[in-house]
Amino acid sequence: MKLAMVRSAAGTTFDRPRLARVDDQTVQIYPDGAGTLDDYIRKPAPTALTGPSQPAPLDQVTFDAPVRRVNRDILCTGWNYWDHFEEGYGKRGGQDPQERPAHPTFFTKGPHAIVGPTDPIAVDLELAQAWDYEVEIAVIIGTQGRSIPAERAWEHVFGMCVANDMTARDIQRQHGGQWFKGKSIDATMPIGPWVTTMDAIDDPAALELRCLLNGQVLQQARVGQMAFDIPTLIAELSWGMTLYPGDVLLTGTPAGVGYAREPQILLQPGDVLVSEVVGLGRLHNAVQSVPLHEYLR
């Protein structure tokens, strides 16, 4: 099942995004009273997806980000494809680790980075110069758990979607090697276009990620190439720390990021970024100049 939030359909713009189910080329849109996908993930209502719905053609629908009300910061994984870990050697501003990590590397990013699957993503060349892309799979937790054994991890997953962990690399390097600040800039993390529930994913390890910039494929890998598979990520992250329904976990990006290339490929206003996972959907975002450095109340 593919569940989404819809802003508009067939020429009608809703007062607020509506819960919807995507069925091939048709989107079934539920009434406002059905709640949001954030609500459904936390407490699935038996009647939420069985009531009356309004069908609309897929190509006439504008989607919002499927999840916005995260419980805390977005949970993230670094260096989870060894080719990405190794491509950055000598290019991290003196912040290279001495060896491959023996355990997953976790960090967080602020939730105000979230934008929808076709929204503009913000860059500001006054704020930072080195804007980079990172296609990833986002795992949405559906069942609470602490110290979850890896063999039971999938029981706690509601579904998956596509995300891009866009990063201001120069800001990332300026703050002692921690990643939070450079990855939490407003309106820089597209996610969506919908959440595919686990019963509709035959083999997560076979999912293929791709990132295209202005039509050029810059990243391509399969989930099976991860350094630490998704059950291991969930087991390690939940060790002594409760995961809750609605938590969002980004699972890492493969090789091909812009800062590690020679010459570097960095995002500029006017670029078009496409992030896709075959079977989970595609994000299509224009890069837009936004004066993020200006004082705003």
C-alpha positions in Angstrom: 0.0 0.0 0.0 1.2 3.5 -0.8 -0.1 6.3 1.5 0.4 10.0 0.9 -0.7 13.5 1.7 -2.2 15.5 -1.2 -2.3 19.3 -1.5 -4.4 19.5 -4.7 -6.1 17.2 -7.3 -7.7 17.8 -10.6 -7.6 21.6 -10.2 -8.9 21.6 -6.6 -6.6 22.9 -3.9 -7.5 21.7 -0.4 -7.5 23.9 2.7 -5.0 21.5 4.2 -3.4 18.4 2.8 -5.5 15.3 2.7 -4.7 11.6 3.4 -4.6 9.5 0.2 -3.9 6.1 -1.1 -2.0 5.7 -4.4 -3.3 2.8 -6.6 -1.2 2.6 -9.7 -2.3 5.6 -11.8 -5.2 6.6 -9.6 -5.1 8.4 -6.2 -7.9 7.8 -3.7 -8.3 11.0 -1.6 -10.0 10.8 1.8 -12.1 13.5 3.5 -10.5 16.0 5.8 -11.8 14.1 8.8 -9.7 11.1 8.0 -6.7 12.8 9.6 -3.1 12.8 8.4 -0.6 10.1 7.6 1.3 11.2 10.7 -1.9 10.4 12.7 -2.4 7.1 10.9 1.2 5.9 11.5 0.9 6.6 15.2 -2.6 5.1 15.6 -4.0 3.4 12.6 -7.8 4.0 12.6 -9.6 0.9 11.2 -12.0 3.2 9.3 -9.6 5.8 8.0 -8.9 4.0 4.7 -12.3 2.4 4.3 -14.6 5.4 4.1 -15.6 7.4 1.0 -12.8 8.6 -1.1 -12.4 10.9 -4.2 -10.5 9.4 -7.1 -8.1 11.6 -9.1 -5.6 10.7 -11.8 -2.0 10.5 -10.5 -0.7 13.0 -13.0 -3.2 15.6 -11.7 -2.2 15.4 -8.1 0.2 17.5 -6.1 1.7 15.7 -3.1 2.9 17.2 0.2 5.6 15.6 2.2 4.0 12.4 3.6 5.4 13.0 7.1 6.0 16.3 8.8 5.2 15.8 12.5 8.3 14.0 13.6 8.6 13.1 17.3 12.1 14.7 17.6 14.9 15.4 15.1 15.1 13.3 12.0 17.3 10.3 12.8 20.1 9.8 10.3 22.9 7.4 9.4 26.3 8.4 8.1 28.9 6.4 6.2 26.6 3.5 5.5 27.9 2.6 2.1 31.7 1.8 2.2 32.2 3.3 -1.2 30.9 6.6 0.1 33.0 6.4 3.2 36.1 5.8 1.1 35.5 8.4 -1.6 35.8 11.2 1.0 39.3 10.3 2.3 41.4 13.4 2.3 38.5 15.6 1.5 36.8 16.1 4.9 38.9 19.1 6.0 41.1 17.0 8.3 38.2 15.3 9.9 38.8 11.8 8.4 38.3 8.9 10.8 41.3 6.5 11.2 39.4 3.4 10.0 36.0 2.1 9.0 33.5 2.4 11.9 32.7 -0.9 13.6 29.2 0.3 14.4 26.7 2.5 12.5 27.3 6.3 12.8 24.2 8.2 13.8 23.4 11.9 13.9 20.2 14.0 13.6 18.9 16.8 11.5 16.2 19.4 12.3 12.7 18.7 11.1 12.3 22.2 9.5 14.5 20.9 6.7 11.5 18.9 5.3 9.9 19.9 2.0 7.6 18.1 -0.3 8.5 15.8 -3.2 8.2 18.5 -5.9 8.8 21.6 -3.8 11.8 23.9 -4.4 14.8 23.2 -2.2 16.6 26.2 -0.8 20.2 27.3 -1.3 21.8 30.6 -0.3 25.3 31.3 -1.6 25.7 34.0 1.0 25.1 31.4 3.7 27.2 28.6 2.2 28.9 27.7 -1.0 29.2 23.9 -0.9 25.6 22.6 -1.3 25.6 18.8 -1.8 23.1 16.1 -2.5 22.6 12.7 -0.9 19.8 10.3 -2.0 18.6 8.0 0.7 15.9 5.7 1.8 13.8 6.9 4.8 12.5 4.2 7.2 9.3 5.2 9.1 8.9 3.5 12.5 5.4 2.1 13.1 5.6 0.2 16.3 7.3 1.3 19.5 10.3 -0.6 20.7 13.5 -0.5 22.7 16.6 -2.8 22.3 14.9 -4.3 19.3 16.7 -7.5 18.1 17.7 -7.3 14.5 15.7 -10.4 13.6 12.5 -8.5 14.8 13.4 -5.1 13.3 11.0 -5.3 10.4 8.1 -5.8 12.8 8.6 -2.2 13.9 8.7 -0.6 10.5 5.6 1.0 9.0 7.1 1.7 5.6 9.7 3.4 3.5 10.0 6.4 1.2 12.6 8.5 -0.7 14.6 11.4 0.8 17.6 13.6 0.0 19.8 14.5 2.9 21.0 17.7 1.3 24.0 19.2 3.1 25.9 22.5 3.3 29.4 21.0 3.4 31.3 24.1 4.4 28.9 24.7 7.3 29.2 21.0 8.2 33.0 21.3 8.5 33.0 24.6 10.5 31.5 23.2 13.6 34.0 20.7 15.0 33.1 17.8 12.7 29.6 17.3 13.9 26.9 17.1 11.2 23.8 18.6 12.7 24.1 22.2 11.6 25.2 21.6 8.0 22.3 19.2 7.5 19.5 21.2 9.2 19.2 24.2 6.9 15.5 25.2 6.4 13.7 23.7 3.3 16.6 21.5 2.2 15.3 17.9 2.7 12.7 16.6 0.1 10.9 13.5 1.2 8.1 11.4 -0.4 6.3 11.1 -2.7 4.4 8.6 -0.5 5.2 6.0 2.1 5.1 2.4 0.8 4.1 0.0 3.6 6.3 -3.1 4.2 3.7 -5.5 2.9 4.2 -4.0 -0.6 8.0 -4.4 -0.6 9.1 -7.8 -1.6 12.9 -7.5 -0.9 14.2 -4.3 0.7 17.8 -5.3 -0.1 17.0 -5.2 -3.8 15.8 -1.6 -3.9 17.9 0.6 -6.1 18.6 4.2 -5.3 19.5 6.9 -8.0 20.2 10.6 -7.8 20.3 12.7 -11.0 21.3 16.3 -11.3 20.2 18.1 -14.5 19.6 14.7 -16.0 23.0 13.2 -15.2 23.1 10.1 -13.0 25.5 10.9 -10.1 24.6 8.2 -7.6 23.4 4.7 -8.1 23.4 1.7 -5.7 21.3 -1.0 -4.2 20.2 -1.3 -0.5 22.1 -4.6 -0.4 25.4 -2.7 -0.6 24.8 -1.0 2.8 27.6 -1.4 5.3 25.0 -2.1 8.0 21.7 -3.4 6.8 18.4 -1.8 8.0 17.7 -4.4 10.7 21.1 -3.7 12.1 20.6 0.0 12.1 17.3 -0.4 14.0 18.8 -2.8 16.5 21.8 -0.5 17.2 19.8 2.7 17.3 17.2 1.2 19.6 19.8 -0.3 22.0 18.7 1.3 25.3 16.8 4.0 23.4 13.1 3.7 22.6 11.9 4.2 19.0 8.4 5.5 18.6 5.8 5.4 15.8 6.5 8.3 13.5 10.2 8.4 14.0 12.0 8.9 10.7 15.4 7.2 10.1 17.5 8.1 7.1 19.7 5.1 6.2 22.7 6.6 4.4 23.8 7.6 1.0 26.0 5.8 -1.6 29.1 7.1 -3.4 28.9 9.9 -5.9 28.3 12.9 -3.7 29.4 16.2 -5.1 32.2 17.2 -2.7 34.1 14.0 -3.3 34.2 14.4 -7.1 37.1 15.9 -9.0 36.1 18.5 -10.0 33.4 19.0 -7.4 29.8 19.1 -8.5 27.8 21.4 -6.1 24.2 22.5 -6.3 23.4 25.9 -7.8 20.2 27.9 -8.2 18.4 26.7 -11.3 19.6 23.0 -11.0 17.0 20.2 -11.0 17.6 17.4 -8.6 15.9 14.0 -9.0 16.0 11.4 -6.2 14.5 8.0 -6.8 14.2 4.5 -5.4 12.8 2.0 -7.9 9.6 0.8 -6.4 9.3 3.6 -3.8 8.9 6.6 -6.1 10.7 9.8 -7.3 11.3 13.3 -6.0 11.7 16.1 -8.5 13.0 19.3 -7.0 14.2 22.6 -8.4 17.1 24.3 -6.6 16.0 27.8 -5.7 17.9 30.8 -4.3 16.4 31.8 -0.9 17.9 34.5 1.3 18.4 32.3 4.3 21.1 34.5 5.7 18.7 37.4 6.2 17.2 38.1 9.6 13.7 36.8 9.9 11.2 36.8 12.8 
